[in-house]
């Protein structure tokens, strides 16, 4: 039961920021060179883990 509650909390946090993420992701995908997209996504994930 505790795991299910934790999953719901995570989903709630994701939903709050999804619109902003979706808009930023679409901007990244419009770039012709995909390597900078991968690098930027890795930096975002790394920075989020540091918080």
ModelCIF file with pLDDT and N, C-alpha, C, O atoms, coordinates in Angstrom:
data_MODEL
#
_entry.id   MODEL 
#
_entity.id                         1 
_entity.type                       polymer 
_entity.pdbx_number_of_molecules   1 
#
_entity_poly.entity_id                      1 
_entity_poly.type                           'polypeptide(L)' 
_entity_poly.nstd_linkage                   no 
_entity_poly.nstd_monomer                   no 
_entity_poly.pdbx_seq_one_letter_code       
;(UNK)(UNK)(UNK)(UNK)(UNK)(UNK)(UNK)(UNK)(UNK)(UNK)(UNK)(UNK)(UNK)(UNK)(UNK)(UNK)
(UNK)(UNK)(UNK)(UNK)(UNK)(UNK)(UNK)(UNK)(UNK)(UNK)(UNK)(UNK)(UNK)(UNK)(UNK)(UNK)
(UNK)(UNK)(UNK)(UNK)(UNK)(UNK)(UNK)(UNK)(UNK)(UNK)(UNK)(UNK)(UNK)(UNK)(UNK)(UNK)
(UNK)(UNK)(UNK)
;
_entity_poly.pdbx_seq_one_letter_code_can   XXXXXXXXXXXXXXXXXXXXXXXXXXXXXXXXXXXXXXXXXXXXXXXXXXX 
_entity_poly.pdbx_strand_id                 A 
#
loop_
_entity_poly_seq.entity_id 
_entity_poly_seq.num 
_entity_poly_seq.mon_id 
_entity_poly_seq.hetero 
1 1  UNK n 
1 2  UNK n 
1 3  UNK n 
1 4  UNK n 
1 5  UNK n 
1 6  UNK n 
1 7  UNK n 
1 8  UNK n 
1 9  UNK n 
1 10 UNK n 
1 11 UNK n 
1 12 UNK n 
1 13 UNK n 
1 14 UNK n 
1 15 UNK n 
1 16 UNK n 
1 17 UNK n 
1 18 UNK n 
1 19 UNK n 
1 20 UNK n 
1 21 UNK n 
1 22 UNK n 
1 23 UNK n 
1 24 UNK n 
1 25 UNK n 
1 26 UNK n 
1 27 UNK n 
1 28 UNK n 
1 29 UNK n 
1 30 UNK n 
1 31 UNK n 
1 32 UNK n 
1 33 UNK n 
1 34 UNK n 
1 35 UNK n 
1 36 UNK n 
1 37 UNK n 
1 38 UNK n 
1 39 UNK n 
1 40 UNK n 
1 41 UNK n 
1 42 UNK n 
1 43 UNK n 
1 44 UNK n 
1 45 UNK n 
1 46 UNK n 
1 47 UNK n 
1 48 UNK n 
1 49 UNK n 
1 50 UNK n 
1 51 UNK n 
#
_struct_asym.id          A 
_struct_asym.entity_id   1 
#
loop_
_ma_qa_metric.id 
_ma_qa_metric.mode 
_ma_qa_metric.name 
_ma_qa_metric.software_group_id 
_ma_qa_metric.type 
1 global pLDDT . pLDDT 
2 local  pLDDT . pLDDT 
#
_ma_qa_metric_global.metric_id      1 
_ma_qa_metric_global.metric_value   77.37 
_ma_qa_metric_global.model_id       1 
_ma_qa_metric_global.ordinal_id     1 
#
loop_
_ma_qa_metric_local.label_asym_id 
_ma_qa_metric_local.label_comp_id 
_ma_qa_metric_local.label_seq_id 
_ma_qa_metric_local.metric_id 
_ma_qa_metric_local.metric_value 
_ma_qa_metric_local.model_id 
_ma_qa_metric_local.ordinal_id 
A UNK 1  2 62.00 1 1  
A UNK 2  2 68.00 1 2  
A UNK 3  2 71.00 1 3  
A UNK 4  2 80.00 1 4  
A UNK 5  2 85.00 1 5  
A UNK 6  2 83.00 1 6  
A UNK 7  2 83.00 1 7  
A UNK 8  2 82.00 1 8  
A UNK 9  2 83.00 1 9  
A UNK 10 2 79.00 1 10 
A UNK 11 2 79.00 1 11 
A UNK 12 2 81.00 1 12 
A UNK 13 2 78.00 1 13 
A UNK 14 2 78.00 1 14 
A UNK 15 2 82.00 1 15 
A UNK 16 2 78.00 1 16 
A UNK 17 2 80.00 1 17 
A UNK 18 2 82.00 1 18 
A UNK 19 2 85.00 1 19 
A UNK 20 2 84.00 1 20 
A UNK 21 2 78.00 1 21 
A UNK 22 2 82.00 1 22 
A UNK 23 2 86.00 1 23 
A UNK 24 2 80.00 1 24 
A UNK 25 2 77.00 1 25 
A UNK 26 2 82.00 1 26 
A UNK 27 2 81.00 1 27 
A UNK 28 2 74.00 1 28 
A UNK 29 2 76.00 1 29 
A UNK 30 2 80.00 1 30 
A UNK 31 2 74.00 1 31 
A UNK 32 2 72.00 1 32 
A UNK 33 2 74.00 1 33 
A UNK 34 2 74.00 1 34 
A UNK 35 2 79.00 1 35 
A UNK 36 2 78.00 1 36 
A UNK 37 2 77.00 1 37 
A UNK 38 2 81.00 1 38 
A UNK 39 2 84.00 1 39 
A UNK 40 2 79.00 1 40 
A UNK 41 2 79.00 1 41 
A UNK 42 2 83.00 1 42 
A UNK 43 2 84.00 1 43 
A UNK 44 2 81.00 1 44 
A UNK 45 2 79.00 1 45 
A UNK 46 2 77.00 1 46 
A UNK 47 2 72.00 1 47 
A UNK 48 2 64.00 1 48 
A UNK 49 2 62.00 1 49 
A UNK 50 2 61.00 1 50 
A UNK 51 2 53.00 1 51 
#
loop_
_atom_site.group_PDB 
_atom_site.id 
_atom_site.type_symbol 
_atom_site.label_atom_id 
_atom_site.label_alt_id 
_atom_site.label_comp_id 
_atom_site.label_asym_id 
_atom_site.label_entity_id 
_atom_site.label_seq_id 
_atom_site.pdbx_PDB_ins_code 
_atom_site.Cartn_x 
_atom_site.Cartn_y 
_atom_site.Cartn_z 
_atom_site.occupancy 
_atom_site.B_iso_or_equiv 
_atom_site.pdbx_formal_charge 
_atom_site.auth_seq_id 
_atom_site.auth_comp_id 
_atom_site.auth_asym_id 
_atom_site.auth_atom_id 
_atom_site.pdbx_PDB_model_num 
ATOM 1   N N  . UNK A 1 1  ? 0.821  -1.200 0.000   1.00 62.00 ? 1  UNK A N  1 
ATOM 2   C CA . UNK A 1 1  ? 0.000  0.000  0.000   1.00 62.00 ? 1  UNK A CA 1 
ATOM 3   C C  . UNK A 1 1  ? 0.859  1.255  0.000   1.00 62.00 ? 1  UNK A C  1 
ATOM 4   O O  . UNK A 1 1  ? 0.544  2.223  -0.693  1.00 62.00 ? 1  UNK A O  1 
ATOM 5   N N  . UNK A 1 2  ? 1.961  1.247  0.786   1.00 68.00 ? 2  UNK A N  1 
ATOM 6   C CA . UNK A 1 2  ? 2.833  2.421  0.861   1.00 68.00 ? 2  UNK A CA 1 
ATOM 7   C C  . UNK A 1 2  ? 3.434  2.731  -0.505  1.00 68.00 ? 2  UNK A C  1 
ATOM 8   O O  . UNK A 1 2  ? 3.552  3.896  -0.885  1.00 68.00 ? 2  UNK A O  1 
ATOM 9   N N  . UNK A 1 3  ? 3.814  1.689  -1.244  1.00 71.00 ? 3  UNK A N  1 
ATOM 10  C CA . UNK A 1 3  ? 4.387  1.889  -2.572  1.00 71.00 ? 3  UNK A CA 1 
ATOM 11  C C  . UNK A 1 3  ? 3.373  2.549  -3.497  1.00 71.00 ? 3  UNK A C  1 
ATOM 12  O O  . UNK A 1 3  ? 3.745  3.417  -4.288  1.00 71.00 ? 3  UNK A O  1 
ATOM 13  N N  . UNK A 1 4  ? 2.121  2.168  -3.420  1.00 80.00 ? 4  UNK A N  1 
ATOM 14  C CA . UNK A 1 4  ? 1.082  2.755  -4.261  1.00 80.00 ? 4  UNK A CA 1 
ATOM 15  C C  . UNK A 1 4  ? 0.902  4.241  -3.959  1.00 80.00 ? 4  UNK A C  1 
ATOM 16  O O  . UNK A 1 4  ? 0.699  5.040  -4.873  1.00 80.00 ? 4  UNK A O  1 
ATOM 17  N N  . UNK A 1 5  ? 0.974  4.609  -2.698  1.00 85.00 ? 5  UNK A N  1 
ATOM 18  C CA . UNK A 1 5  ? 0.843  6.011  -2.310  1.00 85.00 ? 5  UNK A CA 1 
ATOM 19  C C  . UNK A 1 5  ? 2.025  6.811  -2.838  1.00 85.00 ? 5  UNK A C  1 
ATOM 20  O O  . UNK A 1 5  ? 1.853  7.919  -3.346  1.00 85.00 ? 5  UNK A O  1 
ATOM 21  N N  . UNK A 1 6  ? 3.222  6.254  -2.718  1.00 83.00 ? 6  UNK A N  1 
ATOM 22  C CA . UNK A 1 6  ? 4.412  6.929  -3.239  1.00 83.00 ? 6  UNK A CA 1 
ATOM 23  C C  . UNK A 1 6  ? 4.306  7.116  -4.752  1.00 83.00 ? 6  UNK A C  1 
ATOM 24  O O  . UNK A 1 6  ? 4.683  8.164  -5.276  1.00 83.00 ? 6  UNK A O  1 
ATOM 25  N N  . UNK A 1 7  ? 3.798  6.111  -5.450  1.00 83.00 ? 7  UNK A N  1 
ATOM 26  C CA . UNK A 1 7  ? 3.613  6.214  -6.900  1.00 83.00 ? 7  UNK A CA 1 
ATOM 27  C C  . UNK A 1 7  ? 2.625  7.327  -7.241  1.00 83.00 ? 7  UNK A C  1 
ATOM 28  O O  . UNK A 1 7  ? 2.838  8.070  -8.199  1.00 83.00 ? 7  UNK A O  1 
ATOM 29  N N  . UNK A 1 8  ? 1.570  7.447  -6.481  1.00 82.00 ? 8  UNK A N  1 
ATOM 30  C CA . UNK A 1 8  ? 0.587  8.508  -6.723  1.00 82.00 ? 8  UNK A CA 1 
ATOM 31  C C  . UNK A 1 8  ? 1.178  9.895  -6.467  1.00 82.00 ? 8  UNK A C  1 
ATOM 32  O O  . UNK A 1 8  ? 0.879  10.844 -7.193  1.00 82.00 ? 8  UNK A O  1 
ATOM 33  N N  . UNK A 1 9  ? 2.001  10.006 -5.454  1.00 83.00 ? 9  UNK A N  1 
ATOM 34  C CA . UNK A 1 9  ? 2.658  11.283 -5.161  1.00 83.00 ? 9  UNK A CA 1 
ATOM 35  C C  . UNK A 1 9  ? 3.574  11.672 -6.324  1.00 83.00 ? 9  UNK A C  1 
ATOM 36  O O  . UNK A 1 9  ? 3.586  12.827 -6.751  1.00 83.00 ? 9  UNK A O  1 
ATOM 37  N N  . UNK A 1 10 ? 4.333  10.713 -6.827  1.00 79.00 ? 10 UNK A N  1 
ATOM 38  C CA . UNK A 1 10 ? 5.228  10.982 -7.962  1.00 79.00 ? 10 UNK A CA 1 
ATOM 39  C C  . UNK A 1 10 ? 4.429  11.392 -9.189  1.00 79.00 ? 10 UNK A C  1 
ATOM 40  O O  . UNK A 1 10 ? 4.795  12.347 -9.875  1.00 79.00 ? 10 UNK A O  1 
ATOM 41  N N  . UNK A 1 11 ? 3.348  10.686 -9.472  1.00 79.00 ? 11 UNK A N  1 
ATOM 42  C CA . UNK A 1 11 ? 2.501  11.039 -10.612 1.00 79.00 ? 11 UNK A CA 1 
ATOM 43  C C  . UNK A 1 11 ? 1.923  12.443 -10.457 1.00 79.00 ? 11 UNK A C  1 
ATOM 44  O O  . UNK A 1 11 ? 1.853  13.196 -11.429 1.00 79.00 ? 11 UNK A O  1 
ATOM 45  N N  . UNK A 1 12 ? 1.517  12.791 -9.264  1.00 81.00 ? 12 UNK A N  1 
ATOM 46  C CA . UNK A 1 12 ? 0.993  14.127 -9.014  1.00 81.00 ? 12 UNK A CA 1 
ATOM 47  C C  . UNK A 1 12 ? 2.029  15.202 -9.284  1.00 81.00 ? 12 UNK A C  1 
ATOM 48  O O  . UNK A 1 12 ? 1.711  16.251 -9.845  1.00 81.00 ? 12 UNK A O  1 
ATOM 49  N N  . UNK A 1 13 ? 3.264  14.948 -8.888  1.00 78.00 ? 13 UNK A N  1 
ATOM 50  C CA . UNK A 1 13 ? 4.340  15.900 -9.142  1.00 78.00 ? 13 UNK A CA 1 
ATOM 51  C C  . UNK A 1 13 ? 4.644  16.011 -10.633 1.00 78.00 ? 13 UNK A C  1 
ATOM 52  O O  . UNK A 1 13 ? 4.931  17.100 -11.132 1.00 78.00 ? 13 UNK A O  1 
ATOM 53  N N  . UNK A 1 14 ? 4.582  14.902 -11.333 1.00 78.00 ? 14 UNK A N  1 
ATOM 54  C CA . UNK A 1 14 ? 4.827  14.917 -12.777 1.00 78.00 ? 14 UNK A CA 1 
ATOM 55  C C  . UNK A 1 14 ? 3.748  15.698 -13.515 1.00 78.00 ? 14 UNK A C  1 
ATOM 56  O O  . UNK A 1 14 ? 4.044  16.470 -14.427 1.00 78.00 ? 14 UNK A O  1 
ATOM 57  N N  . UNK A 1 15 ? 2.522  15.499 -13.126 1.00 82.00 ? 15 UNK A N  1 
ATOM 58  C CA . UNK A 1 15 ? 1.404  16.165 -13.794 1.00 82.00 ? 15 UNK A CA 1 
ATOM 59  C C  . UNK A 1 15 ? 1.513  17.677 -13.645 1.00 82.00 ? 15 UNK A C  1 
ATOM 60  O O  . UNK A 1 15 ? 1.196  18.411 -14.580 1.00 82.00 ? 15 UNK A O  1 
ATOM 61  N N  . UNK A 1 16 ? 1.954  18.151 -12.488 1.00 78.00 ? 16 UNK A N  1 
ATOM 62  C CA . UNK A 1 16 ? 2.075  19.587 -12.247 1.00 78.00 ? 16 UNK A CA 1 
ATOM 63  C C  . UNK A 1 16 ? 3.022  20.262 -13.231 1.00 78.00 ? 16 UNK A C  1 
ATOM 64  O O  . UNK A 1 16 ? 2.778  21.401 -13.629 1.00 78.00 ? 16 UNK A O  1 
ATOM 65  N N  . UNK A 1 17 ? 4.082  19.595 -13.629 1.00 80.00 ? 17 UNK A N  1 
ATOM 66  C CA . UNK A 1 17 ? 5.062  20.199 -14.518 1.00 80.00 ? 17 UNK A CA 1 
ATOM 67  C C  . UNK A 1 17 ? 5.007  19.706 -15.948 1.00 80.00 ? 17 UNK A C  1 
ATOM 68  O O  . UNK A 1 17 ? 5.867  20.061 -16.754 1.00 80.00 ? 17 UNK A O  1 
ATOM 69  N N  . UNK A 1 18 ? 4.014  18.893 -16.284 1.00 82.00 ? 18 UNK A N  1 
ATOM 70  C CA . UNK A 1 18 ? 3.986  18.265 -17.601 1.00 82.00 ? 18 UNK A CA 1 
ATOM 71  C C  . UNK A 1 18 ? 3.816  19.267 -18.735 1.00 82.00 ? 18 UNK A C  1 
ATOM 72  O O  . UNK A 1 18 ? 4.496  19.142 -19.753 1.00 82.00 ? 18 UNK A O  1 
ATOM 73  N N  . UNK A 1 19 ? 2.952  20.237 -18.602 1.00 85.00 ? 19 UNK A N  1 
ATOM 74  C CA . UNK A 1 19 ? 2.714  21.190 -19.693 1.00 85.00 ? 19 UNK A CA 1 
ATOM 75  C C  . UNK A 1 19 ? 3.993  21.938 -20.057 1.00 85.00 ? 19 UNK A C  1 
ATOM 76  O O  . UNK A 1 19 ? 4.307  22.100 -21.236 1.00 85.00 ? 19 UNK A O  1 
ATOM 77  N N  . UNK A 1 20 ? 4.720  22.390 -19.056 1.00 84.00 ? 20 UNK A N  1 
ATOM 78  C CA . UNK A 1 20 ? 5.973  23.104 -19.301 1.00 84.00 ? 20 UNK A CA 1 
ATOM 79  C C  . UNK A 1 20 ? 7.001  22.173 -19.956 1.00 84.00 ? 20 UNK A C  1 
ATOM 80  O O  . UNK A 1 20 ? 7.677  22.552 -20.912 1.00 84.00 ? 20 UNK A O  1 
ATOM 81  N N  . UNK A 1 21 ? 7.107  20.957 -19.429 1.00 78.00 ? 21 UNK A N  1 
ATOM 82  C CA . UNK A 1 21 ? 8.031  19.976 -20.011 1.00 78.00 ? 21 UNK A CA 1 
ATOM 83  C C  . UNK A 1 21 ? 7.662  19.687 -21.459 1.00 78.00 ? 21 UNK A C  1 
ATOM 84  O O  . UNK A 1 21 ? 8.537  19.647 -22.324 1.00 78.00 ? 21 UNK A O  1 
ATOM 85  N N  . UNK A 1 22 ? 6.387  19.485 -21.730 1.00 82.00 ? 22 UNK A N  1 
ATOM 86  C CA . UNK A 1 22 ? 5.926  19.147 -23.071 1.00 82.00 ? 22 UNK A CA 1 
ATOM 87  C C  . UNK A 1 22 ? 6.277  20.249 -24.067 1.00 82.00 ? 22 UNK A C  1 
ATOM 88  O O  . UNK A 1 22 ? 6.726  19.970 -25.178 1.00 82.00 ? 22 UNK A O  1 
ATOM 89  N N  . UNK A 1 23 ? 6.073  21.482 -23.670 1.00 86.00 ? 23 UNK A N  1 
ATOM 90  C CA . UNK A 1 23 ? 6.398  22.616 -24.542 1.00 86.00 ? 23 UNK A CA 1 
ATOM 91  C C  . UNK A 1 23 ? 7.902  22.683 -24.811 1.00 86.00 ? 23 UNK A C  1 
ATOM 92  O O  . UNK A 1 23 ? 8.326  22.854 -25.954 1.00 86.00 ? 23 UNK A O  1 
ATOM 93  N N  . UNK A 1 24 ? 8.701  22.546 -23.757 1.00 80.00 ? 24 UNK A N  1 
ATOM 94  C CA . UNK A 1 24 ? 10.158 22.570 -23.911 1.00 80.00 ? 24 UNK A CA 1 
ATOM 95  C C  . UNK A 1 24 ? 10.645 21.401 -24.761 1.00 80.00 ? 24 UNK A C  1 
ATOM 96  O O  . UNK A 1 24 ? 11.550 21.559 -25.580 1.00 80.00 ? 24 UNK A O  1 
ATOM 97  N N  . UNK A 1 25 ? 10.046 20.232 -24.566 1.00 77.00 ? 25 UNK A N  1 
ATOM 98  C CA . UNK A 1 25 ? 10.451 19.046 -25.321 1.00 77.00 ? 25 UNK A CA 1 
ATOM 99  C C  . UNK A 1 25 ? 10.164 19.230 -26.805 1.00 77.00 ? 25 UNK A C  1 
ATOM 100 O O  . UNK A 1 25 ? 10.980 18.848 -27.644 1.00 77.00 ? 25 UNK A O  1 
ATOM 101 N N  . UNK A 1 26 ? 9.033  19.801 -27.132 1.00 82.00 ? 26 UNK A N  1 
ATOM 102 C CA . UNK A 1 26 ? 8.702  20.032 -28.543 1.00 82.00 ? 26 UNK A CA 1 
ATOM 103 C C  . UNK A 1 26 ? 9.693  21.006 -29.178 1.00 82.00 ? 26 UNK A C  1 
ATOM 104 O O  . UNK A 1 26 ? 10.071 20.837 -30.337 1.00 82.00 ? 26 UNK A O  1 
ATOM 105 N N  . UNK A 1 27 ? 10.111 22.016 -28.433 1.00 81.00 ? 27 UNK A N  1 
ATOM 106 C CA . UNK A 1 27 ? 11.118 22.952 -28.949 1.00 81.00 ? 27 UNK A CA 1 
ATOM 107 C C  . UNK A 1 27 ? 12.434 22.233 -29.218 1.00 81.00 ? 27 UNK A C  1 
ATOM 108 O O  . UNK A 1 27 ? 13.087 22.476 -30.233 1.00 81.00 ? 27 UNK A O  1 
ATOM 109 N N  . UNK A 1 28 ? 12.821 21.344 -28.303 1.00 74.00 ? 28 UNK A N  1 
ATOM 110 C CA . UNK A 1 28 ? 14.049 20.582 -28.499 1.00 74.00 ? 28 UNK A CA 1 
ATOM 111 C C  . UNK A 1 28 ? 13.960 19.681 -29.721 1.00 74.00 ? 28 UNK A C  1 
ATOM 112 O O  . UNK A 1 28 ? 14.926 19.559 -30.475 1.00 74.00 ? 28 UNK A O  1 
ATOM 113 N N  . UNK A 1 29 ? 12.821 19.056 -29.920 1.00 76.00 ? 29 UNK A N  1 
ATOM 114 C CA . UNK A 1 29 ? 12.655 18.122 -31.031 1.00 76.00 ? 29 UNK A CA 1 
ATOM 115 C C  . UNK A 1 29 ? 12.635 18.830 -32.387 1.00 76.00 ? 29 UNK A C  1 
ATOM 116 O O  . UNK A 1 29 ? 12.838 18.187 -33.417 1.00 76.00 ? 29 UNK A O  1 
ATOM 117 N N  . UNK A 1 30 ? 12.397 20.132 -32.403 1.00 80.00 ? 30 UNK A N  1 
ATOM 118 C CA . UNK A 1 30 ? 12.426 20.886 -33.653 1.00 80.00 ? 30 UNK A CA 1 
ATOM 119 C C  . UNK A 1 30 ? 13.857 21.140 -34.129 1.00 80.00 ? 30 UNK A C  1 
ATOM 120 O O  . UNK A 1 30 ? 14.065 21.538 -35.275 1.00 80.00 ? 30 UNK A O  1 
ATOM 121 N N  . UNK A 1 31 ? 14.830 20.915 -33.271 1.00 74.00 ? 31 UNK A N  1 
ATOM 122 C CA . UNK A 1 31 ? 16.227 21.105 -33.653 1.00 74.00 ? 31 UNK A CA 1 
ATOM 123 C C  . UNK A 1 31 ? 16.625 20.039 -34.674 1.00 74.00 ? 31 UNK A C  1 
ATOM 124 O O  . UNK A 1 31 ? 16.194 18.890 -34.578 1.00 74.00 ? 31 UNK A O  1 
ATOM 125 N N  . UNK A 1 32 ? 17.438 20.421 -35.639 1.00 72.00 ? 32 UNK A N  1 
ATOM 126 C CA . UNK A 1 32 ? 17.867 19.495 -36.681 1.00 72.00 ? 32 UNK A CA 1 
ATOM 127 C C  . UNK A 1 32 ? 18.886 18.481 -36.166 1.00 72.00 ? 32 UNK A C  1 
ATOM 128 O O  . UNK A 1 32 ? 18.856 17.317 -36.564 1.00 72.00 ? 32 UNK A O  1 
ATOM 129 N N  . UNK A 1 33 ? 19.763 18.904 -35.308 1.00 74.00 ? 33 UNK A N  1 
ATOM 130 C CA . UNK A 1 33 ? 20.804 18.033 -34.781 1.00 74.00 ? 33 UNK A CA 1 
ATOM 131 C C  . UNK A 1 33 ? 20.339 17.450 -33.450 1.00 74.00 ? 33 UNK A C  1 
ATOM 132 O O  . UNK A 1 33 ? 20.154 18.185 -32.480 1.00 74.00 ? 33 UNK A O  1 
ATOM 133 N N  . UNK A 1 34 ? 20.151 16.145 -33.402 1.00 74.00 ? 34 UNK A N  1 
ATOM 134 C CA . UNK A 1 34 ? 19.598 15.487 -32.214 1.00 74.00 ? 34 UNK A CA 1 
ATOM 135 C C  . UNK A 1 34 ? 20.596 15.362 -31.058 1.00 74.00 ? 34 UNK A C  1 
ATOM 136 O O  . UNK A 1 34 ? 20.184 15.208 -29.908 1.00 74.00 ? 34 UNK A O  1 
ATOM 137 N N  . UNK A 1 35 ? 21.895 15.426 -31.343 1.00 79.00 ? 35 UNK A N  1 
ATOM 138 C CA . UNK A 1 35 ? 22.882 15.289 -30.268 1.00 79.00 ? 35 UNK A CA 1 
ATOM 139 C C  . UNK A 1 35 ? 22.715 16.356 -29.193 1.00 79.00 ? 35 UNK A C  1 
ATOM 140 O O  . UNK A 1 35 ? 22.750 16.021 -28.009 1.00 79.00 ? 35 UNK A O  1 
ATOM 141 N N  . UNK A 1 36 ? 22.534 17.636 -29.554 1.00 78.00 ? 36 UNK A N  1 
ATOM 142 C CA . UNK A 1 36 ? 22.295 18.632 -28.498 1.00 78.00 ? 36 UNK A CA 1 
ATOM 143 C C  . UNK A 1 36 ? 21.040 18.342 -27.685 1.00 78.00 ? 36 UNK A C  1 
ATOM 144 O O  . UNK A 1 36 ? 20.976 18.669 -26.500 1.00 78.00 ? 36 UNK A O  1 
ATOM 145 N N  . UNK A 1 37 ? 20.043 17.731 -28.316 1.00 77.00 ? 37 UNK A N  1 
ATOM 146 C CA . UNK A 1 37 ? 18.817 17.370 -27.592 1.00 77.00 ? 37 UNK A CA 1 
ATOM 147 C C  . UNK A 1 37 ? 19.136 16.361 -26.501 1.00 77.00 ? 37 UNK A C  1 
ATOM 148 O O  . UNK A 1 37 ? 18.703 16.512 -25.359 1.00 77.00 ? 37 UNK A O  1 
ATOM 149 N N  . UNK A 1 38 ? 19.891 15.337 -26.855 1.00 81.00 ? 38 UNK A N  1 
ATOM 150 C CA . UNK A 1 38 ? 20.259 14.303 -25.883 1.00 81.00 ? 38 UNK A CA 1 
ATOM 151 C C  . UNK A 1 38 ? 21.095 14.908 -24.762 1.00 81.00 ? 38 UNK A C  1 
ATOM 152 O O  . UNK A 1 38 ? 20.881 14.594 -23.591 1.00 81.00 ? 38 UNK A O  1 
ATOM 153 N N  . UNK A 1 39 ? 22.034 15.764 -25.108 1.00 84.00 ? 39 UNK A N  1 
ATOM 154 C CA . UNK A 1 39 ? 22.893 16.394 -24.105 1.00 84.00 ? 39 UNK A CA 1 
ATOM 155 C C  . UNK A 1 39 ? 22.064 17.261 -23.163 1.00 84.00 ? 39 UNK A C  1 
ATOM 156 O O  . UNK A 1 39 ? 22.246 17.205 -21.947 1.00 84.00 ? 39 UNK A O  1 
ATOM 157 N N  . UNK A 1 40 ? 21.160 18.059 -23.716 1.00 79.00 ? 40 UNK A N  1 
ATOM 158 C CA . UNK A 1 40 ? 20.325 18.917 -22.869 1.00 79.00 ? 40 UNK A CA 1 
ATOM 159 C C  . UNK A 1 40 ? 19.430 18.090 -21.945 1.00 79.00 ? 40 UNK A C  1 
ATOM 160 O O  . UNK A 1 40 ? 19.270 18.431 -20.773 1.00 79.00 ? 40 UNK A O  1 
ATOM 161 N N  . UNK A 1 41 ? 18.851 17.015 -22.459 1.00 79.00 ? 41 UNK A N  1 
ATOM 162 C CA . UNK A 1 41 ? 18.000 16.167 -21.619 1.00 79.00 ? 41 UNK A CA 1 
ATOM 163 C C  . UNK A 1 41 ? 18.808 15.524 -20.496 1.00 79.00 ? 41 UNK A C  1 
ATOM 164 O O  . UNK A 1 41 ? 18.331 15.428 -19.365 1.00 79.00 ? 41 UNK A O  1 
ATOM 165 N N  . UNK A 1 42 ? 20.018 15.088 -20.797 1.00 83.00 ? 42 UNK A N  1 
ATOM 166 C CA . UNK A 1 42 ? 20.880 14.510 -19.763 1.00 83.00 ? 42 UNK A CA 1 
ATOM 167 C C  . UNK A 1 42 ? 21.201 15.537 -18.682 1.00 83.00 ? 42 UNK A C  1 
ATOM 168 O O  . UNK A 1 42 ? 21.209 15.213 -17.494 1.00 83.00 ? 42 UNK A O  1 
ATOM 169 N N  . UNK A 1 43 ? 21.466 16.774 -19.094 1.00 84.00 ? 43 UNK A N  1 
ATOM 170 C CA . UNK A 1 43 ? 21.757 17.831 -18.117 1.00 84.00 ? 43 UNK A CA 1 
ATOM 171 C C  . UNK A 1 43 ? 20.545 18.110 -17.236 1.00 84.00 ? 43 UNK A C  1 
ATOM 172 O O  . UNK A 1 43 ? 20.679 18.320 -16.031 1.00 84.00 ? 43 UNK A O  1 
ATOM 173 N N  . UNK A 1 44 ? 19.365 18.110 -17.844 1.00 81.00 ? 44 UNK A N  1 
ATOM 174 C CA . UNK A 1 44 ? 18.136 18.353 -17.071 1.00 81.00 ? 44 UNK A CA 1 
ATOM 175 C C  . UNK A 1 44 ? 17.961 17.259 -16.026 1.00 81.00 ? 44 UNK A C  1 
ATOM 176 O O  . UNK A 1 44 ? 17.679 17.546 -14.863 1.00 81.00 ? 44 UNK A O  1 
ATOM 177 N N  . UNK A 1 45 ? 18.127 16.009 -16.437 1.00 79.00 ? 45 UNK A N  1 
ATOM 178 C CA . UNK A 1 45 ? 17.955 14.884 -15.515 1.00 79.00 ? 45 UNK A CA 1 
ATOM 179 C C  . UNK A 1 45 ? 19.011 14.957 -14.413 1.00 79.00 ? 45 UNK A C  1 
ATOM 180 O O  . UNK A 1 45 ? 18.703 14.733 -13.242 1.00 79.00 ? 45 UNK A O  1 
ATOM 181 N N  . UNK A 1 46 ? 20.242 15.266 -14.778 1.00 77.00 ? 46 UNK A N  1 
ATOM 182 C CA . UNK A 1 46 ? 21.316 15.347 -13.788 1.00 77.00 ? 46 UNK A CA 1 
ATOM 183 C C  . UNK A 1 46 ? 21.041 16.456 -12.775 1.00 77.00 ? 46 UNK A C  1 
ATOM 184 O O  . UNK A 1 46 ? 21.235 16.260 -11.575 1.00 77.00 ? 46 UNK A O  1 
ATOM 185 N N  . UNK A 1 47 ? 20.590 17.619 -13.249 1.00 72.00 ? 47 UNK A N  1 
ATOM 186 C CA . UNK A 1 47 ? 20.296 18.727 -12.342 1.00 72.00 ? 47 UNK A CA 1 
ATOM 187 C C  . UNK A 1 47 ? 19.141 18.396 -11.417 1.00 72.00 ? 47 UNK A C  1 
ATOM 188 O O  . UNK A 1 47 ? 19.161 18.780 -10.247 1.00 72.00 ? 47 UNK A O  1 
ATOM 189 N N  . UNK A 1 48 ? 18.134 17.690 -11.914 1.00 64.00 ? 48 UNK A N  1 
ATOM 190 C CA . UNK A 1 48 ? 16.997 17.319 -11.086 1.00 64.00 ? 48 UNK A CA 1 
ATOM 191 C C  . UNK A 1 48 ? 17.431 16.360 -9.973  1.00 64.00 ? 48 UNK A C  1 
ATOM 192 O O  . UNK A 1 48 ? 16.919 16.427 -8.856  1.00 64.00 ? 48 UNK A O  1 
ATOM 193 N N  . UNK A 1 49 ? 18.374 15.473 -10.284 1.00 62.00 ? 49 UNK A N  1 
ATOM 194 C CA . UNK A 1 49 ? 18.852 14.520 -9.277  1.00 62.00 ? 49 UNK A CA 1 
ATOM 195 C C  . UNK A 1 49 ? 19.656 15.215 -8.192  1.00 62.00 ? 49 UNK A C  1 
ATOM 196 O O  . UNK A 1 49 ? 19.711 14.741 -7.057  1.00 62.00 ? 49 UNK A O  1 
ATOM 197 N N  . UNK A 1 50 ? 20.283 16.342 -8.535  1.00 61.00 ? 50 UNK A N  1 
ATOM 198 C CA . UNK A 1 50 ? 21.114 17.059 -7.586  1.00 61.00 ? 50 UNK A CA 1 
ATOM 199 C C  . UNK A 1 50 ? 20.285 17.836 -6.555  1.00 61.00 ? 50 UNK A C  1 
ATOM 200 O O  . UNK A 1 50 ? 20.794 18.169 -5.484  1.00 61.00 ? 50 UNK A O  1 
ATOM 201 N N  . UNK A 1 51 ? 19.040 18.123 -6.860  1.00 53.00 ? 51 UNK A N  1 
ATOM 202 C CA . UNK A 1 51 ? 18.201 18.920 -5.961  1.00 53.00 ? 51 UNK A CA 1 
ATOM 203 C C  . UNK A 1 51 ? 17.739 18.133 -4.787  1.00 53.00 ? 51 UNK A C  1 
ATOM 204 O O  . UNK A 1 51 ? 17.024 18.658 -3.934  1.00 53.00 ? 51 UNK A O  1 
#
